[in-house]
Amino acid sequence: MATIREVAKAAGVSVGTVSNLISRTAPVSARRQERILAAIRELNYQPSHIARSLKLRCTKTLGMAISDITNPFFPLLVRGAEDAALKHGYLLFTANTDDRVDREREILSVLRERRVDGVLLVMAPNDGDVSHITKTLEAGIPIVCVDRVPSRIKVDSVTIDNRKSSRECVRHLLAIGHKRVAIITGPAILQTGRDRLQGYRQALEGARIPIDDELILEGNFRIESGYALGRELLNRKDRPSAVFVSNGMMTLGVLQAIDELGLRCPNDIALATIDDLQLAPRLTAVAQPAYLMGYKGAELLIQRIKSKKAPSQPRNIRLAAELKIRESTVGPATRN
């Protein structure tokens, strides 16, 4: 394999001149450019990106840690981030945490070792230890949190307004006549889970309907918890007339429970969710702009990388979500 010294010798220029042309750190005359490029082609020279990254302190790579690649929401999120990264000349590496904070720590450690320029992070549920995030920031690697925001550390983020989104969805159920609306919420350890539960509470309080703790069930954003909690709710003698589910994966579990119990939606139970699922096109749902969330997150991260300094205040971008009302929700009076 040819070296940069061999290219310089063949072109009749110094090693520094070849380096300046490759890294574009200094102007090189047109005549010398022509000779250098001819020598590169003749010798089939491949620049060492590792060496360049060490010199320039820039690898043109981004890392992304997501919680569950099987969730249809996240591939769109990753696609948006990847498109924005490629637009600016960055390569995106993605890893899956399975919602395990130990796995998240390991991934961030590897990304630091690989000298990525920045990290997009969908946080795993965490009992409060954010030292791995702090360590990454202290290493000079900016982080932008997408979809989920940490409560114990201030970082840039791109999310939707989770309280508003769940509040509007539950208000719809109340407006069409439902009085007993249950919620299968996400883990309270996550800010996203707490905000969506708070939106549910605000909707009931606004309609002057007493909050029944028996109708609040905490899941973990996975299909299995939606299925188990859905069966529990639907098997009750005084089951609710409607259920609001805090994410799409748990909703798939609830749909499975409805089917196994021989019930019909919306005739026996109305159902609404956050996440617009292609697998369930008749569901009333809050559609999150997953692609745009990833795209905006990557653009914000690249802005931080290029500024080469930590922000004095984190920037928190909130994107609009859309409530799509469909066949899965009808009022009790209009059921057949």
N, C-alpha and C positions, 0 to 999 in steps of 0.2 A: 504494500500500500504506500502510495506516494506521501511525502511529508511536505509541510509548508516551505521548508528550506529548499527542497527540490523544485518546487514551483517557482520560488523566487529566483533560483539559479537559472532555470529555463527561460524565465521572462526577462532576466537581466536587471532585476530590481532588488531592493532590500526585503527582508522578511517583514519588517514593519509596514512597508507599502502594501504587501499582499494582505497583511492583517487588517490594515485600514480599509481596504476595499471590501473584504469579506464581512467585517463587523460594521462597516459604514460609520466609523468613528472619526474619519478625516477625509477630506476630498482627495481624489486621485485623478490625474489628468487623463483625458480620453485616450491618448496614445498608450499610456501605461496600462490603463484598464484593458485595452484590446490585447496587449501582449500577455497580461496576467490571465485573462479569461481563456486565451488560446492555450496557454500552458496547463491550465486546470483541465481543459477538455482533453488535451493530449495525454496527460498523466493520469486522468480519471481521479483527480484529487477529491476527497471527501473531508470537509472541515470537521474538526472535533467539537461537537456541540457541548460536550462536558467541559472541555477546556475553556471554551468561550463563556459558558455560564459562570465558571469560577472567576474569570477575569471581570466580566460585566456584572456579576452578582444578579443575574437574571436568567431563568431557565425557560421562560415563555411557556410555563406549564401551570395549570390550576388543579387543585384537588377538590373533590366533592364527596361528602359522606352523607348518604341518605339512609332512612330507617328501614325501608321495606321495599325492595325492588319488585315484589309481586303485587304491590298495590298499584292499580292503573294510574293513580295520580302522579306517581313519581317518574315514570318514563317520560311523561310530557314535561315535567319540571326539568329533568336532565337534558332533554332535547332543546329546550329554550336556552339553558345555560351553555350548552355545547355550541349552538348556533352563534350566540353572542361572543363566546371565546374565540371561535374560528374567525369571526369577522375582524377581530383585533389581533389575529396572529398567535393565539394561545391554543394549546392542546389541553383538553380536560380529561382527567383521570377520575373515575367514579368507583366508590367502594360502598358496600352494604353493611350496616351495623346490626341489623336484626333487632333494633331497639335495645341493644345491650350497651351500657355505658363502658364496660370493660373493653368491648370491641371498638368503641369510639375512641377510647384512649390509645389503643394500639394503632389505629388508623392514623390519628393525628401525629403520633410519634414517627411513623413511617414517612408521612408526608413532610415532616420537618427534616428527616434525614435525606430525603430525595430533593430537598431545596425547592419545593414548589413556591411559586411567587405569591400565592394566595389560596384561601380555602373557602368553599361554600359548604355550609353545615346545616343539616336537618337534625336537630338535637335528639338524642335518645333520652328517655325518662331518667331523671337524675335526682338523687337525694340531696344535692347541694354542693358536691365536690366538683368544682369547675377548674381545678388546677391545671388540667391538660389543655384547656382553652386558654387560660392565662399564660401558660408556658409558650404556647404557639404565638400569641400576640407579642410576648416579650422577646421572642426570637426574630421579630420584625416581619412576621407573616400576617397580613391582615385577614380577618375573618368576616364574612357576611352570613348571617343566619337567615335561612329561608323557611317559610311555613311555620316554624316554631321559634319562639324567642325566649332566651334564658331570662330568669327573673333576678339572678344574683350577679350578673355581670353586664356591663353596658357595651354592646357591639352594634354594628350596622345590621339592619334587617329589612327583609321584604316579606310582607304577610298580607292577609286580608283582615278586615275588622271582624274578628270572630264573634264578639258579643252582638254586634249589629246583625250579622248574618243569621245567627241562631234565633235572635229575638224576632226578626221579620218572618222567619219560617214558622215559628211557634205561633206568632200572631195570626198568621194565615189559618192555622188549624183552629184557633179560638174563634176567628171571625166566621167560620162556616159552621159553628155550633158545637164544637167539641169542648166538653168541660173537664173530662179526665184525660189529660195528655201526659203520657209517661216520657221519660228521656233515658236513653242509654248513652251515657257520656263517656268521654275519654278519661285517661288516668289523671287524677287530681294533682299528681306530681308535675304534670306539664301545664304551662301557662295556657296553651291552646285548649286543653281539657277544662280548665277552670273558667276561661272566658266563655266557652260555649255553654257551660252550665249556667253562668251568670246571665247570659242572654235569655236562656229559658226562664230563669227566675224573674227577670225583668218583664218578660211578656206576661207571665201570670199575674204579677203584682199590678201591672198596668191595667189588666182586665178585672182586677179585684177578685181573683180566684185564689183561695188559700193554697199554699204550697204543701203538698203531701210528700213527705220524705220516702214513703213507701213506693212512690212512682219514680224515684231517682235511683238508677242503677249504674254503677261505675264499671266500664269495660276497659279494654286496653288497646283499642283501635284495630284489633285483629278479628278475623272471621269467627274464630272459635268462641270468643267472648260474646259476640253478637248473637251467635246461635244459642249458647247456653242461657244468656240473659233473656233472649227473646222467648225461648220455651218457658222460662220461669214466669214471665209476665203473662203470656198467652194462656197458661194453664190455670191462672187464678180464677176463682169464681167471680170476683169483681174486677175482671180485667179492664184496662183502659180502653177507650174508644179510638184512641190514636196514639202513635208512638213516633217520637222524634229521635233520630239516631245521629250521633255526632260525627260519623264518617262513613264512607262508602263501604269499606271492608266489613265493618260490623253490620251494616245494612244487608249485605249478602248473606250473612249468617242468620239474620232475622227472617229474611225471605225463605231461607231453607226451613226454618222452624215453622213458619206459616204454612208452607207446603206439606210438611210432615204431619202437622196437626189437622190437616184437612180444612183449613180456613181459607177464606178468600179476601183479597185486598182489592178494593177498599170496602167490600160489602160487610165483612166481619171486623176488619181492623184497618184504619187509615194509617198510612206510613209516609213519612217525609224524612229527608236526610241532607247532610252536607256532603257534597261530592256528586257530580253528575256522571252516572255510570252508563257507559254504552251497553253493558250487559243487561241493564234494566231501564229501557228507554221510556217506560210509562211512569217512572217515579217522579213525584214532586221533589225537587232538589235545589240546593244552593250550589250553583256552578262556580267553582273556583277557577280563576285564570292561571292554571298551572304552568302553561308554556310561558306566559308573560312574566310570571313570578320568577321562573328560572332565568329568563333573559335579562330582566331588570337586576336580578341579584348578581349575575356575572358582570354586567356593565358597571354596577356600583363597585364591585370588587376590583375591577381593572382600573377604575378611577382612583381608588385608594392606592393601588400598586404604583401607578404613574406619579402620584403626588409625593411618594417616598417619605411620608410623615404620618404619624398617627393623628386621627381627627381629634379636635378639641371636644367635639360633641358627636355622638353617634347619630347617624341618619337612619330614620325609620320610615320606610315607604309602605303605605297601605294601599292596596289595590282594591278596586270595586269588584264585588261578587254579585251574581245575578240569581234571583229566586225564579225558578221555572216551575209553574204550577201545571200539574198533569193529572192523569186519571187515578193515581194512587191515593188521592185525598178528596173525599166528598164529605159533606156534613151528614150527621145522623139522620136528619129529616129526609134526605134525598136518597138514602140507601134503598136498594130493592130487597 
